[in-house]
Amino acid sequence: MRKDEEKALEWADVKRDWPLWVFMAGLFIAAFLLYPHLPEQVPRHWNLRGEVDAYYSRRLYGAFCMPVTTLVLYLMLIILPRLDPKKENYSRFAGAYTFIRWMMVLFFGVFYGVTILAALGYNLNMAMVIKIMTALVFIMIGNFMGQFRHNYFVGIKTPWTLADEQVWQKTHRLGAKVWVIGGLFCLASAFVNGGLGMIIFLIAVTVMAGLPVIYSYLIFTKLKG
């Protein structure tokens, strides 16, 4: 594909994403409006128990870090496919990739909103919120994972999936099922109190992370004899 055609496709993606630009602009407007009302320390990270274990060192960071991060992430998702040696494959899963781009921007935006509410003193069950949001991301990505085609930026990237396109396809078909099922267990864990809910969540995440990797190695060795 010629460079002028690639640039035209990239600009077309940006134009189609105009609602995301409006959304991200809203994040920056909210940051300017909320900045004077935020405390000096804004929560930055919570553990699985819902306890704050890290803060932004300055109120300015707390107000603007997440909107800036969301914008940078979006730009990376637009630019990186053009740098991928297998960039021609992105047209084969354009719908799935567009969904991932929208989902990640909206996820960071919603998480920013939750963070600001917590900083302003609203009593939120952050353990439940974090598990629910994470579970929904797993489920949604899992629903589209089977459509991912061979590339270097998106998907389950192991030495064996990157080395063989057939291994990639088989691994992502399995991974799609594992992530959806694992995401449902993560979602259920959000409504289980105490240590049991945390154990369910951690086991589900471990299986989602480990099983496709092991499967990709087994399939690769089988195909290569």
mmCIF file of the C-alpha atoms, coordinates in Angstrom:
data_MODEL
# 
_entry.id   MODEL 
# 
loop_
_atom_site.group_PDB 
_atom_site.id 
_atom_site.type_symbol 
_atom_site.label_atom_id 
_atom_site.label_alt_id 
_atom_site.label_comp_id 
_atom_site.label_asym_id 
_atom_site.label_entity_id 
_atom_site.label_seq_id 
_atom_site.pdbx_PDB_ins_code 
_atom_site.Cartn_x 
_atom_site.Cartn_y 
_atom_site.Cartn_z 
_atom_site.occupancy 
_atom_site.B_iso_or_equiv 
_atom_site.pdbx_formal_charge 
_atom_site.auth_seq_id 
_atom_site.auth_comp_id 
_atom_site.auth_asym_id 
_atom_site.auth_atom_id 
_atom_site.pdbx_PDB_model_num 
ATOM 1   C CA . MET A 1 1   ? 0.000   0.000   0.000  1.00 0.00 ? 1   MET A CA 1 
ATOM 2   C CA . ARG A 1 2   ? 1.373   3.422   -0.962 1.00 0.00 ? 2   ARG A CA 1 
ATOM 3   C CA . LYS A 1 3   ? 2.143   6.049   1.652  1.00 0.00 ? 3   LYS A CA 1 
ATOM 4   C CA . ASP A 1 4   ? -0.557  8.436   0.409  1.00 0.00 ? 4   ASP A CA 1 
ATOM 5   C CA . GLU A 1 5   ? -3.147  5.639   0.684  1.00 0.00 ? 5   GLU A CA 1 
ATOM 6   C CA . GLU A 1 6   ? -1.970  4.818   4.217  1.00 0.00 ? 6   GLU A CA 1 
ATOM 7   C CA . LYS A 1 7   ? -2.285  8.456   5.254  1.00 0.00 ? 7   LYS A CA 1 
ATOM 8   C CA . ALA A 1 8   ? -5.774  8.615   3.739  1.00 0.00 ? 8   ALA A CA 1 
ATOM 9   C CA . LEU A 1 9   ? -6.845  5.559   5.741  1.00 0.00 ? 9   LEU A CA 1 
ATOM 10  C CA . GLU A 1 10  ? -5.340  6.987   8.913  1.00 0.00 ? 10  GLU A CA 1 
ATOM 11  C CA . TRP A 1 11  ? -7.169  10.296  8.444  1.00 0.00 ? 11  TRP A CA 1 
ATOM 12  C CA . ALA A 1 12  ? -10.398 8.406   7.695  1.00 0.00 ? 12  ALA A CA 1 
ATOM 13  C CA . ASP A 1 13  ? -10.077 6.598   11.045 1.00 0.00 ? 13  ASP A CA 1 
ATOM 14  C CA . VAL A 1 14  ? -9.595  9.897   12.848 1.00 0.00 ? 14  VAL A CA 1 
ATOM 15  C CA . LYS A 1 15  ? -12.638 11.447  11.164 1.00 0.00 ? 15  LYS A CA 1 
ATOM 16  C CA . ARG A 1 16  ? -14.830 8.462   12.008 1.00 0.00 ? 16  ARG A CA 1 
ATOM 17  C CA . ASP A 1 17  ? -13.709 8.753   15.630 1.00 0.00 ? 17  ASP A CA 1 
ATOM 18  C CA . TRP A 1 18  ? -15.077 12.269  16.051 1.00 0.00 ? 18  TRP A CA 1 
ATOM 19  C CA . PRO A 1 19  ? -17.284 11.201  19.016 1.00 0.00 ? 19  PRO A CA 1 
ATOM 20  C CA . LEU A 1 20  ? -14.117 10.043  20.791 1.00 0.00 ? 20  LEU A CA 1 
ATOM 21  C CA . TRP A 1 21  ? -12.523 13.439  20.200 1.00 0.00 ? 21  TRP A CA 1 
ATOM 22  C CA . VAL A 1 22  ? -15.593 15.099  21.727 1.00 0.00 ? 22  VAL A CA 1 
ATOM 23  C CA . PHE A 1 23  ? -15.371 12.682  24.665 1.00 0.00 ? 23  PHE A CA 1 
ATOM 24  C CA . MET A 1 24  ? -11.656 13.360  25.215 1.00 0.00 ? 24  MET A CA 1 
ATOM 25  C CA . ALA A 1 25  ? -12.218 17.110  24.958 1.00 0.00 ? 25  ALA A CA 1 
ATOM 26  C CA . GLY A 1 26  ? -14.848 16.694  27.657 1.00 0.00 ? 26  GLY A CA 1 
ATOM 27  C CA . LEU A 1 27  ? -12.261 15.032  29.887 1.00 0.00 ? 27  LEU A CA 1 
ATOM 28  C CA . PHE A 1 28  ? -9.942  18.042  29.585 1.00 0.00 ? 28  PHE A CA 1 
ATOM 29  C CA . ILE A 1 29  ? -12.795 20.497  30.183 1.00 0.00 ? 29  ILE A CA 1 
ATOM 30  C CA . ALA A 1 30  ? -13.788 18.531  33.282 1.00 0.00 ? 30  ALA A CA 1 
ATOM 31  C CA . ALA A 1 31  ? -10.174 18.579  34.473 1.00 0.00 ? 31  ALA A CA 1 
ATOM 32  C CA . PHE A 1 32  ? -10.023 22.393  34.217 1.00 0.00 ? 32  PHE A CA 1 
ATOM 33  C CA . LEU A 1 33  ? -13.347 22.808  36.015 1.00 0.00 ? 33  LEU A CA 1 
ATOM 34  C CA . LEU A 1 34  ? -12.599 20.290  38.780 1.00 0.00 ? 34  LEU A CA 1 
ATOM 35  C CA . TYR A 1 35  ? -8.977  21.225  39.432 1.00 0.00 ? 35  TYR A CA 1 
ATOM 36  C CA . PRO A 1 36  ? -9.735  23.952  42.044 1.00 0.00 ? 36  PRO A CA 1 
ATOM 37  C CA . HIS A 1 37  ? -11.986 21.572  43.989 1.00 0.00 ? 37  HIS A CA 1 
ATOM 38  C CA . LEU A 1 38  ? -9.649  18.580  44.196 1.00 0.00 ? 38  LEU A CA 1 
ATOM 39  C CA . PRO A 1 39  ? -7.617  17.757  47.308 1.00 0.00 ? 39  PRO A CA 1 
ATOM 40  C CA . GLU A 1 40  ? -3.828  17.954  47.212 1.00 0.00 ? 40  GLU A CA 1 
ATOM 41  C CA . GLN A 1 41  ? -3.600  14.155  46.984 1.00 0.00 ? 41  GLN A CA 1 
ATOM 42  C CA . VAL A 1 42  ? -5.764  12.422  44.386 1.00 0.00 ? 42  VAL A CA 1 
ATOM 43  C CA . PRO A 1 43  ? -6.040  8.600   44.450 1.00 0.00 ? 43  PRO A CA 1 
ATOM 44  C CA . ARG A 1 44  ? -4.104  6.962   41.626 1.00 0.00 ? 44  ARG A CA 1 
ATOM 45  C CA . HIS A 1 45  ? -4.345  3.232   42.306 1.00 0.00 ? 45  HIS A CA 1 
ATOM 46  C CA . TRP A 1 46  ? -6.418  0.810   44.365 1.00 0.00 ? 46  TRP A CA 1 
ATOM 47  C CA . ASN A 1 47  ? -5.648  -2.769  45.332 1.00 0.00 ? 47  ASN A CA 1 
ATOM 48  C CA . LEU A 1 48  ? -8.169  -5.585  44.918 1.00 0.00 ? 48  LEU A CA 1 
ATOM 49  C CA . ARG A 1 49  ? -9.516  -4.869  48.404 1.00 0.00 ? 49  ARG A CA 1 
ATOM 50  C CA . GLY A 1 50  ? -10.537 -1.412  47.231 1.00 0.00 ? 50  GLY A CA 1 
ATOM 51  C CA . GLU A 1 51  ? -7.872  0.321   49.349 1.00 0.00 ? 51  GLU A CA 1 
ATOM 52  C CA . VAL A 1 52  ? -5.926  3.271   47.958 1.00 0.00 ? 52  VAL A CA 1 
ATOM 53  C CA . ASP A 1 53  ? -2.262  2.294   47.742 1.00 0.00 ? 53  ASP A CA 1 
ATOM 54  C CA . ALA A 1 54  ? -0.920  5.149   45.600 1.00 0.00 ? 54  ALA A CA 1 
ATOM 55  C CA . TYR A 1 55  ? -1.642  8.850   45.147 1.00 0.00 ? 55  TYR A CA 1 
ATOM 56  C CA . TYR A 1 56  ? -0.704  11.474  42.583 1.00 0.00 ? 56  TYR A CA 1 
ATOM 57  C CA . SER A 1 57  ? 2.000   13.603  44.144 1.00 0.00 ? 57  SER A CA 1 
ATOM 58  C CA . ARG A 1 58  ? 0.323   16.829  43.027 1.00 0.00 ? 58  ARG A CA 1 
ATOM 59  C CA . ARG A 1 59  ? -3.246  17.934  42.440 1.00 0.00 ? 59  ARG A CA 1 
ATOM 60  C CA . LEU A 1 60  ? -2.278  19.034  38.909 1.00 0.00 ? 60  LEU A CA 1 
ATOM 61  C CA . TYR A 1 61  ? -1.276  15.465  38.052 1.00 0.00 ? 61  TYR A CA 1 
ATOM 62  C CA . GLY A 1 62  ? -4.456  14.115  39.567 1.00 0.00 ? 62  GLY A CA 1 
ATOM 63  C CA . ALA A 1 63  ? -6.589  16.401  37.426 1.00 0.00 ? 63  ALA A CA 1 
ATOM 64  C CA . PHE A 1 64  ? -4.814  16.095  34.084 1.00 0.00 ? 64  PHE A CA 1 
ATOM 65  C CA . CYS A 1 65  ? -2.782  12.867  34.059 1.00 0.00 ? 65  CYS A CA 1 
ATOM 66  C CA . MET A 1 66  ? -5.640  10.580  33.022 1.00 0.00 ? 66  MET A CA 1 
ATOM 67  C CA . PRO A 1 67  ? -6.997  12.843  30.234 1.00 0.00 ? 67  PRO A CA 1 
ATOM 68  C CA . VAL A 1 68  ? -3.468  13.181  28.821 1.00 0.00 ? 68  VAL A CA 1 
ATOM 69  C CA . THR A 1 69  ? -2.895  9.428   29.114 1.00 0.00 ? 69  THR A CA 1 
ATOM 70  C CA . THR A 1 70  ? -6.175  8.738   27.308 1.00 0.00 ? 70  THR A CA 1 
ATOM 71  C CA . LEU A 1 71  ? -5.230  11.068  24.460 1.00 0.00 ? 71  LEU A CA 1 
ATOM 72  C CA . VAL A 1 72  ? -1.746  9.558   24.128 1.00 0.00 ? 72  VAL A CA 1 
ATOM 73  C CA . LEU A 1 73  ? -3.187  6.035   24.144 1.00 0.00 ? 73  LEU A CA 1 
ATOM 74  C CA . TYR A 1 74  ? -5.637  6.949   21.395 1.00 0.00 ? 74  TYR A CA 1 
ATOM 75  C CA . LEU A 1 75  ? -2.877  8.448   19.227 1.00 0.00 ? 75  LEU A CA 1 
ATOM 76  C CA . MET A 1 76  ? -0.751  5.346   19.738 1.00 0.00 ? 76  MET A CA 1 
ATOM 77  C CA . LEU A 1 77  ? -3.632  3.118   18.634 1.00 0.00 ? 77  LEU A CA 1 
ATOM 78  C CA . ILE A 1 78  ? -3.949  5.222   15.473 1.00 0.00 ? 78  ILE A CA 1 
ATOM 79  C CA . ILE A 1 79  ? -0.237  5.382   14.645 1.00 0.00 ? 79  ILE A CA 1 
ATOM 80  C CA . LEU A 1 80  ? 1.193   2.008   15.692 1.00 0.00 ? 80  LEU A CA 1 
ATOM 81  C CA . PRO A 1 81  ? -0.606  -0.086  13.040 1.00 0.00 ? 81  PRO A CA 1 
ATOM 82  C CA . ARG A 1 82  ? 1.102   2.044   10.388 1.00 0.00 ? 82  ARG A CA 1 
ATOM 83  C CA . LEU A 1 83  ? 4.479   1.025   11.855 1.00 0.00 ? 83  LEU A CA 1 
ATOM 84  C CA . ASP A 1 84  ? 3.656   -2.683  12.035 1.00 0.00 ? 84  ASP A CA 1 
ATOM 85  C CA . PRO A 1 85  ? 5.556   -4.864  9.506  1.00 0.00 ? 85  PRO A CA 1 
ATOM 86  C CA . LYS A 1 86  ? 2.245   -6.695  9.025  1.00 0.00 ? 86  LYS A CA 1 
ATOM 87  C CA . LYS A 1 87  ? 0.194   -3.535  8.652  1.00 0.00 ? 87  LYS A CA 1 
ATOM 88  C CA . GLU A 1 88  ? -1.713  -4.963  5.682  1.00 0.00 ? 88  GLU A CA 1 
ATOM 89  C CA . ASN A 1 89  ? -3.426  -7.417  8.058  1.00 0.00 ? 89  ASN A CA 1 
ATOM 90  C CA . TYR A 1 90  ? -5.191  -4.669  10.002 1.00 0.00 ? 90  TYR A CA 1 
ATOM 91  C CA . SER A 1 91  ? -7.716  -4.244  7.207  1.00 0.00 ? 91  SER A CA 1 
ATOM 92  C CA . ARG A 1 92  ? -8.736  -7.875  7.845  1.00 0.00 ? 92  ARG A CA 1 
ATOM 93  C CA . PHE A 1 93  ? -9.933  -7.041  11.370 1.00 0.00 ? 93  PHE A CA 1 
ATOM 94  C CA . ALA A 1 94  ? -10.658 -3.331  11.014 1.00 0.00 ? 94  ALA A CA 1 
ATOM 95  C CA . GLY A 1 95  ? -13.982 -3.563  12.840 1.00 0.00 ? 95  GLY A CA 1 
ATOM 96  C CA . ALA A 1 96  ? -12.488 -5.380  15.815 1.00 0.00 ? 96  ALA A CA 1 
ATOM 97  C CA . TYR A 1 97  ? -9.566  -2.954  15.993 1.00 0.00 ? 97  TYR A CA 1 
ATOM 98  C CA . THR A 1 98  ? -11.904 0.040   15.885 1.00 0.00 ? 98  THR A CA 1 
ATOM 99  C CA . PHE A 1 99  ? -13.908 -1.473  18.728 1.00 0.00 ? 99  PHE A CA 1 
ATOM 100 C CA . ILE A 1 100 ? -10.725 -1.953  20.808 1.00 0.00 ? 100 ILE A CA 1 
ATOM 101 C CA . ARG A 1 101 ? -9.747  1.669   20.197 1.00 0.00 ? 101 ARG A CA 1 
ATOM 102 C CA . TRP A 1 102 ? -13.140 2.964   21.311 1.00 0.00 ? 102 TRP A CA 1 
ATOM 103 C CA . MET A 1 103 ? -13.332 0.617   24.281 1.00 0.00 ? 103 MET A CA 1 
ATOM 104 C CA . MET A 1 104 ? -9.930  1.616   25.665 1.00 0.00 ? 104 MET A CA 1 
ATOM 105 C CA . VAL A 1 105 ? -10.646 5.348   25.403 1.00 0.00 ? 105 VAL A CA 1 
ATOM 106 C CA . LEU A 1 106 ? -14.039 4.966   27.071 1.00 0.00 ? 106 LEU A CA 1 
ATOM 107 C CA . PHE A 1 107 ? -12.589 2.692   29.763 1.00 0.00 ? 107 PHE A CA 1 
ATOM 108 C CA . PHE A 1 108 ? -9.925  5.235   30.720 1.00 0.00 ? 108 PHE A CA 1 
ATOM 109 C CA . GLY A 1 109 ? -12.500 8.018   30.648 1.00 0.00 ? 109 GLY A CA 1 
ATOM 110 C CA . VAL A 1 110 ? -14.880 6.164   32.952 1.00 0.00 ? 110 VAL A CA 1 
ATOM 111 C CA . PHE A 1 111 ? -12.045 5.236   35.287 1.00 0.00 ? 111 PHE A CA 1 
ATOM 112 C CA . TYR A 1 112 ? -11.041 8.906   35.400 1.00 0.00 ? 112 TYR A CA 1 
ATOM 113 C CA . GLY A 1 113 ? -14.572 9.787   36.422 1.00 0.00 ? 113 GLY A CA 1 
ATOM 114 C CA . VAL A 1 114 ? -14.560 7.188   39.174 1.00 0.00 ? 114 VAL A CA 1 
ATOM 115 C CA . THR A 1 115 ? -11.181 8.467   40.402 1.00 0.00 ? 115 THR A CA 1 
ATOM 116 C CA . ILE A 1 116 ? -12.434 12.042  40.593 1.00 0.00 ? 116 ILE A CA 1 
ATOM 117 C CA . LEU A 1 117 ? -15.555 10.995  42.493 1.00 0.00 ? 117 LEU A CA 1 
ATOM 118 C CA . ALA A 1 118 ? -13.406 9.136   45.018 1.00 0.00 ? 118 ALA A CA 1 
ATOM 119 C CA . ALA A 1 119 ? -11.094 12.146  45.355 1.00 0.00 ? 119 ALA A CA 1 
ATOM 120 C CA . LEU A 1 120 ? -14.077 14.400  46.035 1.00 0.00 ? 120 LEU A CA 1 
ATOM 121 C CA . GLY A 1 121 ? -15.112 12.205  48.927 1.00 0.00 ? 121 GLY A CA 1 
ATOM 122 C CA . TYR A 1 122 ? -17.815 10.012  47.450 1.00 0.00 ? 122 TYR A CA 1 
ATOM 123 C CA . ASN A 1 123 ? -17.969 6.652   49.178 1.00 0.00 ? 123 ASN A CA 1 
ATOM 124 C CA . LEU A 1 124 ? -17.532 4.094   46.390 1.00 0.00 ? 124 LEU A CA 1 
ATOM 125 C CA . ASN A 1 125 ? -16.950 0.369   46.661 1.00 0.00 ? 125 ASN A CA 1 
ATOM 126 C CA . MET A 1 126 ? -13.772 0.525   44.608 1.00 0.00 ? 126 MET A CA 1 
ATOM 127 C CA . ALA A 1 127 ? -13.051 -3.202  44.909 1.00 0.00 ? 127 ALA A CA 1 
ATOM 128 C CA . MET A 1 128 ? -16.349 -3.919  43.166 1.00 0.00 ? 128 MET A CA 1 
ATOM 129 C CA . VAL A 1 129 ? -15.929 -1.116  40.641 1.00 0.00 ? 129 VAL A CA 1 
ATOM 130 C CA . ILE A 1 130 ? -12.432 -2.234  39.631 1.00 0.00 ? 130 ILE A CA 1 
ATOM 131 C CA . LYS A 1 131 ? -13.452 -5.881  39.264 1.00 0.00 ? 131 LYS A CA 1 
ATOM 132 C CA . ILE A 1 132 ? -16.560 -5.029  37.228 1.00 0.00 ? 132 ILE A CA 1 
ATOM 133 C CA . MET A 1 133 ? -14.702 -2.687  34.880 1.00 0.00 ? 133 MET A CA 1 
ATOM 134 C CA . THR A 1 134 ? -11.836 -5.137  34.414 1.00 0.00 ? 134 THR A CA 1 
ATOM 135 C CA . ALA A 1 135 ? -14.240 -8.032  33.836 1.00 0.00 ? 135 ALA A CA 1 
ATOM 136 C CA . LEU A 1 136 ? -16.159 -6.112  31.174 1.00 0.00 ? 136 LEU A CA 1 
ATOM 137 C CA . VAL A 1 137 ? -12.920 -5.320  29.340 1.00 0.00 ? 137 VAL A CA 1 
ATOM 138 C CA . PHE A 1 138 ? -11.946 -9.003  29.339 1.00 0.00 ? 138 PHE A CA 1 
ATOM 139 C CA . ILE A 1 139 ? -15.380 -10.066 28.081 1.00 0.00 ? 139 ILE A CA 1 
ATOM 140 C CA . MET A 1 140 ? -15.525 -7.456  25.321 1.00 0.00 ? 140 MET A CA 1 
ATOM 141 C CA . ILE A 1 141 ? -11.980 -8.126  24.082 1.00 0.00 ? 141 ILE A CA 1 
ATOM 142 C CA . GLY A 1 142 ? -12.673 -11.860 24.208 1.00 0.00 ? 142 GLY A CA 1 
ATOM 143 C CA . ASN A 1 143 ? -15.705 -11.392 21.955 1.00 0.00 ? 143 ASN A CA 1 
ATOM 144 C CA . PHE A 1 144 ? -13.486 -9.866  19.268 1.00 0.00 ? 144 PHE A CA 1 
ATOM 145 C CA . MET A 1 145 ? -10.233 -11.745 19.870 1.00 0.00 ? 145 MET A CA 1 
ATOM 146 C CA . GLY A 1 146 ? -11.004 -14.478 17.359 1.00 0.00 ? 146 GLY A CA 1 
ATOM 147 C CA . GLN A 1 147 ? -11.039 -11.825 14.619 1.00 0.00 ? 147 GLN A CA 1 
ATOM 148 C CA . PHE A 1 148 ? -7.513  -10.561 15.320 1.00 0.00 ? 148 PHE A CA 1 
ATOM 149 C CA . ARG A 1 149 ? -5.094  -11.266 12.484 1.00 0.00 ? 149 ARG A CA 1 
ATOM 150 C CA . HIS A 1 150 ? -1.336  -11.725 12.569 1.00 0.00 ? 150 HIS A CA 1 
ATOM 151 C CA . ASN A 1 151 ? 0.326   -8.515  13.823 1.00 0.00 ? 151 ASN A CA 1 
ATOM 152 C CA . TYR A 1 152 ? 2.892   -7.272  16.344 1.00 0.00 ? 152 TYR A CA 1 
ATOM 153 C CA . PHE A 1 153 ? 0.815   -4.928  18.498 1.00 0.00 ? 153 PHE A CA 1 
ATOM 154 C CA . VAL A 1 154 ? -2.612  -6.407  19.267 1.00 0.00 ? 154 VAL A CA 1 
ATOM 155 C CA . GLY A 1 155 ? -3.445  -9.849  20.627 1.00 0.00 ? 155 GLY A CA 1 
ATOM 156 C CA . ILE A 1 156 ? -1.670  -12.754 22.314 1.00 0.00 ? 156 ILE A CA 1 
ATOM 157 C CA . LYS A 1 157 ? 1.927   -12.214 21.299 1.00 0.00 ? 157 LYS A CA 1 
ATOM 158 C CA . THR A 1 158 ? 4.164   -15.151 22.183 1.00 0.00 ? 158 THR A CA 1 
ATOM 159 C CA . PRO A 1 159 ? 7.239   -16.383 20.271 1.00 0.00 ? 159 PRO A CA 1 
ATOM 160 C CA . TRP A 1 160 ? 5.058   -19.152 18.812 1.00 0.00 ? 160 TRP A CA 1 
ATOM 161 C CA . THR A 1 161 ? 2.077   -17.077 17.692 1.00 0.00 ? 161 THR A CA 1 
ATOM 162 C CA . LEU A 1 162 ? 4.393   -14.521 16.085 1.00 0.00 ? 162 LEU A CA 1 
ATOM 163 C CA . ALA A 1 163 ? 6.352   -17.257 14.325 1.00 0.00 ? 163 ALA A CA 1 
ATOM 164 C CA . ASP A 1 164 ? 3.393   -18.970 12.677 1.00 0.00 ? 164 ASP A CA 1 
ATOM 165 C CA . GLU A 1 165 ? 0.094   -17.552 11.452 1.00 0.00 ? 165 GLU A CA 1 
ATOM 166 C CA . GLN A 1 166 ? -1.749  -20.832 11.954 1.00 0.00 ? 166 GLN A CA 1 
ATOM 167 C CA . VAL A 1 167 ? -0.614  -20.930 15.586 1.00 0.00 ? 167 VAL A CA 1 
ATOM 168 C CA . TRP A 1 168 ? -1.818  -17.335 15.916 1.00 0.00 ? 168 TRP A CA 1 
ATOM 169 C CA . GLN A 1 169 ? -5.275  -18.175 14.623 1.00 0.00 ? 169 GLN A CA 1 
ATOM 170 C CA . LYS A 1 170 ? -5.747  -21.294 16.745 1.00 0.00 ? 170 LYS A CA 1 
ATOM 171 C CA . THR A 1 171 ? -4.448  -19.554 19.876 1.00 0.00 ? 171 THR A CA 1 
ATOM 172 C CA . HIS A 1 172 ? -6.771  -16.587 19.435 1.00 0.00 ? 172 HIS A CA 1 
ATOM 173 C CA . ARG A 1 173 ? -9.789  -18.784 18.844 1.00 0.00 ? 173 ARG A CA 1 
ATOM 174 C CA . LEU A 1 174 ? -9.090  -20.507 22.148 1.00 0.00 ? 174 LEU A CA 1 
ATOM 175 C CA . GLY A 1 175 ? -8.146  -17.230 23.830 1.00 0.00 ? 175 GLY A CA 1 
ATOM 176 C CA . ALA A 1 176 ? -11.468 -15.685 22.818 1.00 0.00 ? 176 ALA A CA 1 
ATOM 177 C CA . LYS A 1 177 ? -13.384 -18.392 24.689 1.00 0.00 ? 177 LYS A CA 1 
ATOM 178 C CA . VAL A 1 178 ? -11.035 -18.329 27.678 1.00 0.00 ? 178 VAL A CA 1 
ATOM 179 C CA . TRP A 1 179 ? -11.261 -14.536 28.038 1.00 0.00 ? 179 TRP A CA 1 
ATOM 180 C CA . VAL A 1 180 ? -15.049 -14.452 27.818 1.00 0.00 ? 180 VAL A CA 1 
ATOM 181 C CA . ILE A 1 181 ? -15.465 -17.255 30.369 1.00 0.00 ? 181 ILE A CA 1 
ATOM 182 C CA . GLY A 1 182 ? -12.721 -15.872 32.594 1.00 0.00 ? 182 GLY A CA 1 
ATOM 183 C CA . GLY A 1 183 ? -14.269 -12.412 32.361 1.00 0.00 ? 183 GLY A CA 1 
ATOM 184 C CA . LEU A 1 184 ? -17.598 -13.792 33.520 1.00 0.00 ? 184 LEU A CA 1 
ATOM 185 C CA . PHE A 1 185 ? -15.887 -15.339 36.555 1.00 0.00 ? 185 PHE A CA 1 
ATOM 186 C CA . CYS A 1 186 ? -14.199 -11.984 37.259 1.00 0.00 ? 186 CYS A CA 1 
ATOM 187 C CA . LEU A 1 187 ? -17.585 -10.300 37.022 1.00 0.00 ? 187 LEU A CA 1 
ATOM 188 C CA . ALA A 1 188 ? -19.106 -12.824 39.439 1.00 0.00 ? 188 ALA A CA 1 
ATOM 189 C CA . SER A 1 189 ? -16.219 -12.299 41.873 1.00 0.00 ? 189 SER A CA 1 
ATOM 190 C CA . ALA A 1 190 ? -17.172 -8.620  42.169 1.00 0.00 ? 190 ALA A CA 1 
ATOM 191 C CA . PHE A 1 191 ? -20.311 -9.672  44.038 1.00 0.00 ? 191 PHE A CA 1 
ATOM 192 C CA . VAL A 1 192 ? -18.582 -12.166 46.345 1.00 0.00 ? 192 VAL A CA 1 
ATOM 193 C CA . ASN A 1 193 ? -17.401 -10.584 49.566 1.00 0.00 ? 193 ASN A CA 1 
ATOM 194 C CA . GLY A 1 194 ? -14.137 -11.254 51.346 1.00 0.00 ? 194 GLY A CA 1 
ATOM 195 C CA . GLY A 1 195 ? -11.185 -13.378 50.350 1.00 0.00 ? 195 GLY A CA 1 
ATOM 196 C CA . LEU A 1 196 ? -13.218 -15.819 48.267 1.00 0.00 ? 196 LEU A CA 1 
ATOM 197 C CA . GLY A 1 197 ? -14.078 -13.146 45.721 1.00 0.00 ? 197 GLY A CA 1 
ATOM 198 C CA . MET A 1 198 ? -10.421 -12.159 45.452 1.00 0.00 ? 198 MET A CA 1 
ATOM 199 C CA . ILE A 1 199 ? -9.368  -15.796 44.982 1.00 0.00 ? 199 ILE A CA 1 
ATOM 200 C CA . ILE A 1 200 ? -11.919 -16.283 42.180 1.00 0.00 ? 200 ILE A CA 1 
ATOM 201 C CA . PHE A 1 201 ? -10.727 -13.103 40.472 1.00 0.00 ? 201 PHE A CA 1 
ATOM 202 C CA . LEU A 1 202 ? -7.036  -13.998 40.693 1.00 0.00 ? 202 LEU A CA 1 
ATOM 203 C CA . ILE A 1 203 ? -7.557  -17.568 39.473 1.00 0.00 ? 203 ILE A CA 1 
ATOM 204 C CA . ALA A 1 204 ? -9.592  -16.325 36.503 1.00 0.00 ? 204 ALA A CA 1 
ATOM 205 C CA . VAL A 1 205 ? -6.939  -13.759 35.550 1.00 0.00 ? 205 VAL A CA 1 
ATOM 206 C CA . THR A 1 206 ? -4.161  -16.341 35.911 1.00 0.00 ? 206 THR A CA 1 
ATOM 207 C CA . VAL A 1 207 ? -5.970  -18.801 33.641 1.00 0.00 ? 207 VAL A CA 1 
ATOM 208 C CA . MET A 1 208 ? -6.670  -16.100 31.053 1.00 0.00 ? 208 MET A CA 1 
ATOM 209 C CA . ALA A 1 209 ? -3.021  -15.062 31.039 1.00 0.00 ? 209 ALA A CA 1 
ATOM 210 C CA . GLY A 1 210 ? -1.446  -18.508 31.149 1.00 0.00 ? 210 GLY A CA 1 
ATOM 211 C CA . LEU A 1 211 ? -3.632  -20.944 29.226 1.00 0.00 ? 211 LEU A CA 1 
ATOM 212 C CA . PRO A 1 212 ? -3.342  -19.293 25.776 1.00 0.00 ? 212 PRO A CA 1 
ATOM 213 C CA . VAL A 1 213 ? 0.445   -19.031 26.184 1.00 0.00 ? 213 VAL A CA 1 
ATOM 214 C CA . ILE A 1 214 ? 0.778   -22.730 27.012 1.00 0.00 ? 214 ILE A CA 1 
ATOM 215 C CA . TYR A 1 215 ? -1.619  -23.657 24.215 1.00 0.00 ? 215 TYR A CA 1 
ATOM 216 C CA . SER A 1 216 ? 0.356   -21.618 21.655 1.00 0.00 ? 216 SER A CA 1 
ATOM 217 C CA . TYR A 1 217 ? 3.527   -23.535 22.548 1.00 0.00 ? 217 TYR A CA 1 
ATOM 218 C CA . LEU A 1 218 ? 1.781   -26.917 22.353 1.00 0.00 ? 218 LEU A CA 1 
ATOM 219 C CA . ILE A 1 219 ? 0.197   -26.112 18.994 1.00 0.00 ? 219 ILE A CA 1 
ATOM 220 C CA . PHE A 1 220 ? 3.493   -24.833 17.615 1.00 0.00 ? 220 PHE A CA 1 
ATOM 221 C CA . THR A 1 221 ? 5.399   -27.969 18.635 1.00 0.00 ? 221 THR A CA 1 
ATOM 222 C CA . LYS A 1 222 ? 2.633   -30.158 17.218 1.00 0.00 ? 222 LYS A CA 1 
ATOM 223 C CA . LEU A 1 223 ? 2.594   -28.378 13.855 1.00 0.00 ? 223 LEU A CA 1 
ATOM 224 C CA . LYS A 1 224 ? 6.362   -28.420 13.624 1.00 0.00 ? 224 LYS A CA 1 
ATOM 225 C CA . GLY A 1 225 ? 6.533   -32.084 14.550 1.00 0.00 ? 225 GLY A CA 1 
# 
